[in-house]
Amino acid sequence: MILIMGAIFGVMRIIGAMGLLKNRMWGLALSVINCVITMILMMFMLPFGLQDGLLACSALVLILTQYFGNRKIIA
């Protein structure tokens, strides 16, 4: 079961990365959704989920940093 879920998440990550590489918004949305779902499910896929969650968290930080750049919160 973990192997099948890992393969599905892997394919979805590759598709999202291809969308990001081509500067498409669907690639950004797919990658963010995939990272969030991975972070939610990582505690159920122990021990492999810990490494997967760590990589998903760091990928999400990099994706959001690239998207938002130096924008400031204006209140």
N, C-alpha and C positions, 0 to 999 in steps of 0.2 A: 504494500500500500504506500509506504514512504517512497519507494522507488518510482512508482507511477506519479505521485504528487510532485516529486522532485523533477521528473522529466517534463511534466506539464508546466511547472513554474519556470523551468529552464528555457523551454520554447517560447513562452510568453515574454521572458526577459530579452531574448534575442530579438523578437519582433519589436518590442518597445525600444531597444537600442537602435535598431535599424530606423525606426521613426525619428528618434532623437538625432541620429546622424544626418538625416535629411531635413532637420529643422521643422518637423511636423508636430502640431499640437496634440494629435492623437497619440504620438509616441510619448510625449510628456505625460499625458493623462494615464496611459497604460502603464508606464514605468512607476508613477507615483502610486497608483492603485495596487500594483503588484508588490511594491515595497511595504505598503501599509498592511496588506493581507498577510504577507510573509511575517511581519512583526507580530501580528495577532496570533498566527498559527504556530509561531516558533516554539512556544512552550509545550505544545502537544507533540512535537516531533523530536523529543530529546533522544540522544545527545547531539544529533546532527543539527537540530534546530537552533542551538546556541550559536554555532558558527554561521549558519545561514542568516539568522537574525542580526548578528553583528555586521555582516556584509550588507544586508538590506538597509540597516540604519545608516551606515556610512554612505551607501549609494544614494539614499534619499537626501541626506545632507548635501552631497555634491550636486545633485540634480536641482534642488531648491536654491542653492547658492548661485548656480549658473543662471537659473531663470530670473531670480529677483535681483541679483547683482548688488549694487550699492544703494538700492532704494531705501529711503527712510520712512518710518512710521510718522505720518503727519496727523496730529490730533487737534 
